[in-house]
Structures are given as C-alpha cells and as structure tokens.
Amino acid sequence: MTLFVGTSGWQYKDWRGVLYPEGCPTRLWLEEYAAAFATVECNNAFYRLPERTTFEAWRERVPQGFVVAVKASRFLTHVKRLKDPGEPVERLMTRAAGLGDRLGPVLLQLPPTLRADPGLLDACLACFPPDTRVAVEPRHDSWWTPRIRGVLEGRGAALCWADVRAHPVTPLWPTADWGYVRFHEGRATPWPRYGQRSLESWVDRIATAWPDVPDVYVYFNNDPGGAAVRDAVVFARAARRAGLTVTRTPERVPAPG
C-alpha cells in the first residue's frame, strides 16, 4: 500500500512561516507545496470550478508523479443535489482532464441535508469515465445502509472515511480497491490539531482495512494555523513507523507559536 498524504488546498495566508517562507510570493506557493508534498486535494474547485487552462497550468507547475484530487463542484452536489448529473460531470471531467497524468480521485462531498437515494447516487457515478476514481462523502445518517454500500461497491467508488473531532463520522466500509480519508477537525491543543494517539489509531484502521490495496489517499482539511500541515507530518511519521509506504511530507515544520 502507498499512502498519499497531503492537505485539502494549499492557498492559506496563515501557512506563512509554517510551510511557506515568510518572503515567498503567493504565486509560488503551489511550487513550494509540491516540493514538500506529493499530493493535494483541490478544494477550491468545489466553490468555483476552474477553467481547463487553469488545470493545465497547475499540471505544468507540479513535478512528475504529483497527484491532484479534485473536489467536485457544488453545482453538482449542492445545487443539483446529484440530479441530472450528465452535463455537470462532463464539464467537471473535461476541465479536470487538463491535469493529464496528475489527475487523481474525484471527491463528491454531499450536503448534510441530502438524504440517501441509491438510484440517484448510482446514476451519478455511472456518468464518470470508467477509469475515474470517485470517492463519496455522504453527511446524512440515512446513507449508512447495505444498499448504499452495494452501489459504491458495484461502481468501484470509495466511501470517503471522514473524521470530525477525532471520531469517525462515517462507517469504516472498504468499498473499493483503493481508499480515501479526510480529517476535518481534531480535539488537541491548539485547535484544530489532532493528537498523536488519535493519528496512530487511524494508521491502524487504514492498515487493517486495506492491507492489500495499492493506494489510499489521506487529506487533512483542518487548515487554520497550519494545523493540517503539522498533522500530515505527524500522521506520515506514524505510518512509516508502522511499516507503511508514504509519499513525501516535510521533514519538519515549526512548532506553533
């Protein structure tokens, strides 16, 4: 197994002095990020889907082997609420194809008010090209049923395992031959950091659930104060100690001030 460890987004001003040198201009942040990490989750695509030319420019700015996971536009997930998915999915994939071989999984984060609809989910997943890895992050408890699990397994889509306040908020179902995990908010100090023990427990969960899969993608979304960067480094160290193969992460980051 290879753990692709990164953060959800890279454009955060309060990461100056954590990941980015104080004098580094914002136009070079992606290059700085890609030198430290081998993957990123493109979170801003959810709010405003970039043009294909933007994805093409990102491809040119990151090194060979770098992986960009793309969070699907909220037009598909929150406005259309998965209905009539054909055109939004085609537009998403046509633009994201500008990443070329840097394109990784696509994340569908569903609205917390969207109740389970197996048929709607299946129809949406069917619109993606067969070779696209799609992770689904439902946020309503009605989704935790055998039928939903069957839809995900049938389409080869990964249930996104999500953590909020150091607690899993999704079932730990391995529904594909790859995995996807998101860390939203820890309980350690300073907020929203994760504690060492919590991260070690997640390493154990991942290693136990996916002993033979080739790839698991792990992204830290607790960005304030550089918490995501620091926690990604601690998580990666714990995973390496456990004998797992992990993509590059910073060797060290400054302690919180």
C-alpha positions as CSV (number, residue, x, y, z in Angstrom):
1,M,0.0,0.0,0.0
2,T,1.1,3.6,-0.7
3,L,-0.4,6.3,1.4
4,F,-0.7,9.6,-0.5
5,V,-0.7,12.1,2.3
6,G,-1.5,15.8,1.8
7,T,-3.8,18.6,2.7
8,S,-7.1,20.0,1.4
9,G,-6.0,23.1,-0.5
10,W,-2.7,25.0,-0.4
11,Q,-3.7,28.7,-0.6
12,Y,-3.8,29.8,3.1
13,K,-2.2,33.0,4.2
14,D,-1.6,31.7,7.8
15,W,0.7,29.0,6.4
16,R,3.4,31.6,6.0
17,G,6.1,30.6,8.4
18,V,4.7,27.1,8.6
19,L,5.0,25.7,5.1
20,Y,5.9,28.8,3.1
21,P,8.9,31.0,3.8
22,E,7.8,34.5,5.0
23,G,9.0,36.2,1.9
24,C,7.6,33.7,-0.6
25,P,5.1,35.3,-3.0
26,T,1.7,33.6,-3.3
27,R,2.3,32.9,-7.0
28,L,4.9,30.4,-5.9
29,W,3.0,28.6,-3.2
30,L,2.0,25.7,-5.3
31,E,5.6,25.0,-6.2
32,E,6.6,25.2,-2.6
33,Y,3.8,22.9,-1.6
34,A,4.6,20.4,-4.3
35,A,8.3,20.3,-3.2
36,A,7.1,19.3,0.3
37,F,4.1,17.0,-0.5
38,A,3.3,14.7,-3.4
39,T,-0.4,15.2,-3.4
40,V,-3.1,17.8,-2.7
41,E,-6.9,17.9,-2.7
42,C,-8.1,20.8,-4.8
43,N,-10.8,22.1,-2.5
44,N,-11.5,25.4,-4.3
45,A,-12.9,23.5,-7.3
46,F,-16.0,23.0,-5.1
47,Y,-16.6,26.7,-4.8
48,R,-15.7,27.7,-8.4
49,L,-14.7,25.1,-11.0
50,P,-11.6,26.3,-12.7
51,E,-11.3,26.5,-16.4
52,R,-9.3,23.8,-18.2
53,T,-6.5,26.2,-18.8
54,T,-6.0,26.6,-15.0
55,F,-5.8,22.9,-14.6
56,E,-3.3,22.8,-17.4
57,A,-1.2,25.5,-15.8
58,W,-1.2,23.5,-12.5
59,R,0.0,20.4,-14.3
60,E,3.0,22.3,-15.6
61,R,3.8,23.7,-12.2
62,V,4.0,20.4,-10.3
63,P,6.5,17.6,-10.7
64,Q,6.0,14.3,-12.5
65,G,4.2,11.9,-10.2
66,F,2.3,14.6,-8.2
67,V,-1.3,13.7,-7.7
68,V,-4.2,16.2,-7.6
69,A,-7.5,15.0,-6.1
70,V,-10.4,17.3,-7.3
71,K,-13.4,18.1,-5.2
72,A,-16.4,18.2,-7.4
73,S,-18.2,21.5,-8.0
74,R,-21.0,22.3,-5.5
75,F,-23.2,22.8,-8.6
76,L,-23.4,19.0,-9.0
77,T,-23.6,18.1,-5.3
78,H,-25.3,21.0,-3.6
79,V,-27.3,22.9,-6.3
80,K,-28.4,19.9,-8.5
81,R,-28.1,17.5,-5.5
82,L,-26.9,14.8,-7.9
83,K,-29.9,15.2,-10.2
84,D,-29.4,15.4,-13.9
85,P,-25.7,14.7,-13.4
86,G,-24.6,14.2,-17.0
87,E,-23.7,17.7,-18.0
88,P,-22.1,18.8,-14.7
89,V,-20.0,15.6,-14.6
90,E,-18.9,16.0,-18.2
91,R,-17.9,19.7,-17.6
92,L,-16.0,18.7,-14.5
93,M,-14.1,15.9,-16.2
94,T,-13.4,17.9,-19.4
95,R,-11.8,20.7,-17.4
96,A,-10.0,18.5,-14.8
97,A,-8.5,16.5,-17.8
98,G,-6.2,19.4,-18.1
99,L,-4.2,17.9,-15.3
100,G,-3.3,15.0,-17.5
101,D,-1.5,12.3,-15.6
102,R,-1.5,14.4,-12.4
103,L,-5.3,13.9,-12.0
104,G,-6.1,11.7,-9.1
105,P,-9.5,10.8,-7.5
106,V,-12.6,13.0,-7.7
107,L,-14.4,13.7,-4.4
108,L,-18.2,14.0,-4.2
109,Q,-19.0,15.6,-0.8
110,L,-22.7,15.5,-0.3
111,P,-24.8,18.2,1.5
112,P,-25.6,17.3,5.1
113,T,-29.3,17.7,4.3
114,L,-29.3,15.3,1.4
115,R,-31.0,12.0,2.4
116,A,-29.9,8.7,0.9
117,D,-31.1,7.9,-2.6
118,P,-29.4,4.8,-4.1
119,G,-30.7,5.3,-7.6
120,L,-29.6,8.9,-7.7
121,L,-26.1,8.0,-6.5
122,D,-25.8,5.1,-9.0
123,A,-26.9,7.3,-11.9
124,C,-24.4,10.0,-10.9
125,L,-21.5,7.5,-10.6
126,A,-22.4,6.0,-13.9
127,C,-21.7,9.3,-15.6
128,F,-18.0,9.3,-14.7
129,P,-15.5,7.7,-17.2
130,P,-14.8,4.1,-16.2
131,D,-11.2,4.7,-15.2
132,T,-12.0,7.6,-12.8
133,R,-11.6,7.0,-9.1
134,V,-14.6,8.6,-7.3
135,A,-14.8,9.0,-3.6
136,V,-18.2,9.8,-2.0
137,E,-18.6,11.6,1.3
138,P,-22.2,11.5,2.5
139,R,-23.1,13.5,5.6
140,H,-26.6,12.3,6.5
141,D,-27.0,9.1,8.6
142,S,-29.6,7.7,6.2
143,W,-26.8,6.8,3.8
144,W,-25.4,4.1,6.1
145,T,-27.3,1.1,4.6
146,P,-26.3,-2.1,2.9
147,R,-27.9,-0.9,-0.3
148,I,-25.8,2.2,-0.4
149,R,-22.7,0.1,0.3
150,G,-23.7,-2.1,-2.6
151,V,-24.0,0.8,-5.0
152,L,-20.5,2.0,-4.1
153,E,-19.0,-1.4,-4.4
154,G,-20.8,-2.0,-7.7
155,R,-19.3,1.2,-9.2
156,G,-15.9,0.7,-7.6
157,A,-16.3,4.0,-5.7
158,A,-14.7,4.6,-2.4
159,L,-16.7,5.6,0.7
160,C,-14.7,8.6,2.0
161,W,-13.9,7.9,5.6
162,A,-14.2,11.1,7.5
163,D,-13.1,12.2,10.9
164,V,-14.6,15.1,13.0
165,R,-13.2,15.9,16.4
166,A,-11.1,12.7,16.5
167,H,-14.0,10.4,15.8
168,P,-15.1,8.6,12.7
169,V,-18.4,10.1,11.4
170,T,-18.8,7.5,8.6
171,P,-18.9,3.7,8.6
172,L,-15.5,2.2,8.0
173,W,-16.6,0.3,4.9
174,P,-13.8,-0.5,2.4
175,T,-15.9,-0.3,-0.8
176,A,-13.2,-0.2,-3.5
177,D,-9.7,-1.5,-4.1
178,W,-8.4,1.9,-3.0
179,G,-9.2,4.2,-0.1
180,Y,-9.9,7.9,0.7
181,V,-9.7,9.5,4.1
182,R,-10.4,13.1,5.2
183,F,-9.5,14.7,8.6
184,H,-11.8,17.8,9.3
185,E,-11.1,18.8,12.9
186,G,-9.2,17.4,15.8
187,R,-9.6,17.8,19.6
188,A,-6.0,18.6,20.6
189,T,-4.5,21.9,21.5
190,P,-4.1,24.3,19.8
191,W,-7.4,23.8,17.9
192,P,-8.0,22.2,15.4
193,R,-4.9,19.9,15.8
194,Y,-5.1,16.1,16.2
195,G,-3.3,14.3,19.0
196,Q,-0.6,11.7,18.4
197,R,-2.7,8.8,19.7
198,S,-5.7,9.7,17.5
199,L,-3.5,9.8,14.4
200,E,-1.8,6.5,15.4
201,S,-5.3,4.9,15.7
202,W,-6.1,6.0,12.2
203,V,-2.9,4.5,10.9
204,D,-4.0,1.2,12.4
205,R,-7.5,1.4,11.0
206,I,-6.2,2.1,7.5
207,A,-3.6,-0.7,7.6
208,T,-6.2,-3.2,8.9
209,A,-8.9,-2.3,6.4
210,W,-6.7,-2.1,3.3
211,P,-3.7,-4.4,3.7
212,D,-3.5,-5.3,0.0
213,V,-4.8,-2.2,-1.8
214,P,-2.3,-0.2,-3.9
215,D,-3.4,3.3,-2.9
216,V,-5.0,5.2,-0.1
217,Y,-5.4,9.0,-0.2
218,V,-5.3,10.9,3.0
219,Y,-6.1,14.6,3.3
220,F,-6.1,17.0,6.2
221,N,-8.8,19.7,6.0
222,N,-8.1,21.3,9.4
223,D,-6.2,24.2,7.8
224,P,-6.3,27.0,10.4
225,G,-2.9,28.0,11.8
226,G,-1.2,25.3,9.7
227,A,-2.7,22.5,11.7
228,A,-3.2,20.5,8.5
229,V,0.4,20.7,7.6
230,R,1.6,19.7,11.1
231,D,-0.8,16.9,11.4
232,A,0.0,15.5,8.0
233,V,3.7,15.3,9.0
234,V,2.9,13.6,12.4
235,F,0.5,11.1,10.6
236,A,3.1,10.3,8.0
237,R,5.7,9.6,10.6
238,A,3.4,7.3,12.5
239,A,2.5,5.5,9.2
240,R,6.2,5.0,8.4
241,R,6.9,3.6,11.8
242,A,4.1,1.1,11.2
243,G,5.9,-0.1,8.1
244,L,3.7,1.7,5.5
245,T,4.9,3.3,2.4
246,V,4.1,7.1,2.5
247,T,4.6,9.8,-0.1
248,R,6.9,12.7,0.7
249,T,6.0,15.1,3.5
250,P,8.0,17.9,5.1
251,E,10.8,16.7,7.3
252,R,9.9,19.2,10.0
253,V,7.6,22.2,10.5
254,P,7.9,25.0,13.1
255,A,6.1,24.4,16.4
256,P,3.0,26.5,16.9
257,G,3.9,30.0,18.3
